[in-house]
Amino acid sequence: MESDLALFRRRLLRNPRQVSAIAPSSRTLARAMTLGIGPNTGRVVEFGPGTGRFTEAILARGLPPENLTLFELDEEFVTYLRARFPGVTVHQAGAETAPQVMEGGVSTVVSGLPLLSMPEEIRDAIVSAAFAVLAPRGSYVQFTYGPRPPLPPETIAALGLRVNKGHKIWANLPPARVYRFRRA
């Protein structure tokens, strides 16, 4: 099987707007994104897993593979993820389709999607989909490279969310910050 770095680089060169990162997420960022997930977490969804760095960290925390569902657009990433993570459900579909293909009641949605580089209507559809499948006390976890939250204040207010700003992850290229969103 091709290495995740080689696959990442090849997909980045072929479709830089879709990959939208200069390097795969670091293991340190993956640990920060998956904090609080464990064997008894319940169902978890990941948006935009790419080569599976966060997927790997989620499973390393003890989540059973059958409790993890991935949404990935890129066909080559989907093929790679299905081979690398048996037992995990992988949909070749946009994150905004999650409510149409799965039941609600999810405990956590982990997102590696570049929300700030997306058109507003797509970003809003993705975040709305996350909260449509999340349980009432569920959390949406998203990172960003910038100095502000990955959702604009008006979206946070319109969805009635509260935000927990995590630590800066310096051991990532570029450095990133993790945010957790919950219903207020």
C-alpha positions in Angstrom: 0.0 0.0 0.0 1.2 3.5 -0.9 2.4 5.6 2.1 0.0 8.2 3.4 2.5 11.0 2.7 3.0 9.9 -0.9 -0.7 9.7 -1.4 -1.2 13.1 0.2 1.4 14.8 -2.0 0.0 13.2 -5.2 -3.5 14.3 -4.3 -2.3 17.8 -3.3 -0.6 18.2 -6.7 -3.6 16.9 -8.6 -6.3 18.9 -6.7 -4.8 21.5 -4.3 -8.1 23.3 -3.7 -9.7 20.2 -2.4 -6.8 19.1 -0.3 -6.2 22.6 0.9 -3.2 21.9 3.2 0.6 22.0 2.6 1.3 18.9 4.7 -0.7 16.2 6.4 -1.8 17.0 10.0 0.7 16.1 12.7 0.2 13.3 15.2 0.2 16.0 17.9 -2.8 17.8 16.2 -4.5 14.4 15.8 -4.2 13.7 19.5 -5.6 17.2 20.3 -8.5 16.8 17.9 -9.5 13.4 19.4 -9.2 14.3 23.1 -12.1 12.9 25.0 -12.8 10.1 22.6 -12.5 6.6 24.0 -14.0 3.0 24.0 -17.3 4.2 25.5 -17.8 7.4 23.5 -20.5 6.0 21.2 -20.6 6.9 17.6 -18.1 9.3 16.0 -18.1 10.9 12.6 -15.1 12.4 10.8 -15.5 14.9 8.0 -12.6 15.1 5.4 -10.3 12.4 6.8 -7.9 12.6 3.9 -5.2 9.9 4.5 -6.6 9.1 8.0 -4.3 10.8 10.5 -7.3 11.7 12.7 -9.0 8.4 12.0 -5.8 6.6 13.2 -5.9 8.7 16.4 -9.6 8.1 17.0 -9.1 4.3 16.8 -5.9 4.5 18.9 -8.1 6.0 21.7 -10.0 2.7 21.7 -13.1 3.6 19.7 -14.4 0.4 18.1 -14.1 0.7 14.3 -17.8 0.0 13.8 -18.6 3.2 15.7 -16.7 5.4 13.3 -18.1 6.8 10.1 -16.0 8.8 7.6 -17.1 11.3 4.9 -14.5 11.9 2.2 -15.0 13.3 -1.4 -11.7 12.2 -3.0 -12.0 8.7 -4.6 -8.4 7.8 -4.0 -8.5 8.8 -0.4 -11.7 6.7 0.0 -10.0 3.6 -1.5 -7.0 4.1 0.8 -9.2 4.6 3.9 -11.3 1.5 3.2 -8.1 -0.6 2.9 -6.3 0.9 5.8 -9.2 0.9 8.3 -11.3 -2.3 8.0 -14.6 -2.1 9.9 -14.9 1.7 9.6 -17.7 3.0 7.4 -16.4 5.2 4.7 -18.8 7.2 2.5 -17.6 8.8 -0.7 -19.8 11.8 -0.1 -19.6 15.4 1.1 -20.0 16.1 4.8 -23.2 18.0 4.1 -24.9 14.7 3.2 -24.4 13.1 6.6 -28.0 13.6 7.8 -29.3 11.8 4.7 -27.2 8.7 5.1 -27.0 8.1 8.8 -29.0 8.3 12.0 -28.5 11.1 14.5 -27.3 10.7 18.1 -23.5 11.0 17.3 -21.3 12.0 20.2 -18.6 13.7 18.3 -17.9 15.1 14.8 -14.2 15.6 14.1 -13.6 17.8 11.1 -10.4 18.2 9.1 -12.2 20.3 6.4 -10.8 23.8 5.5 -13.9 25.6 6.5 -12.5 29.1 6.1 -11.5 28.6 2.5 -15.0 27.4 1.5 -17.9 29.4 0.2 -20.2 30.5 3.0 -23.2 28.3 1.8 -21.1 25.2 1.7 -19.5 25.9 5.1 -22.9 26.5 6.6 -24.3 23.3 5.1 -21.4 21.3 6.6 -21.8 22.7 10.1 -25.6 22.3 10.0 -25.1 18.7 8.9 -22.8 18.1 11.8 -25.3 19.5 14.3 -28.1 17.5 12.6 -26.4 14.2 13.4 -25.0 15.2 16.8 -26.7 14.2 20.0 -27.9 17.2 22.1 -24.7 17.1 24.2 -22.5 16.2 21.3 -19.5 18.2 20.2 -18.1 19.4 16.9 -14.3 19.6 16.8 -12.6 21.7 14.1 -9.1 23.1 13.8 -7.9 26.2 12.0 -4.6 27.7 11.1 -5.7 31.3 11.6 -6.1 33.5 14.7 -9.9 33.4 14.8 -12.4 30.5 15.3 -13.1 28.6 12.1 -16.7 29.8 12.1 -17.7 33.4 11.9 -19.5 35.0 14.9 -22.8 35.3 13.0 -22.8 31.5 12.3 -22.0 30.7 15.9 -24.8 33.0 17.1 -27.3 31.8 14.4 -26.7 28.1 15.4 -26.8 28.9 19.1 -23.3 27.5 19.8 -20.7 28.0 22.5 -17.1 27.7 21.6 -14.2 26.3 23.6 -10.8 27.5 22.3 -8.1 25.0 22.7 -4.3 25.3 22.8 -2.2 26.3 19.9 -0.5 23.2 18.4 2.9 24.3 17.4 4.0 20.8 16.3 2.0 21.1 13.1 2.8 22.6 9.7 1.5 25.3 9.9 0.7 25.6 13.6 -3.0 25.1 14.3 -5.6 25.7 17.0 -8.4 23.3 18.0 -11.9 24.5 18.7 -14.8 22.6 20.2 -18.4 23.7 19.5 -21.5 22.7 21.4 -25.1 23.8 21.5 -25.4 26.5 24.1 
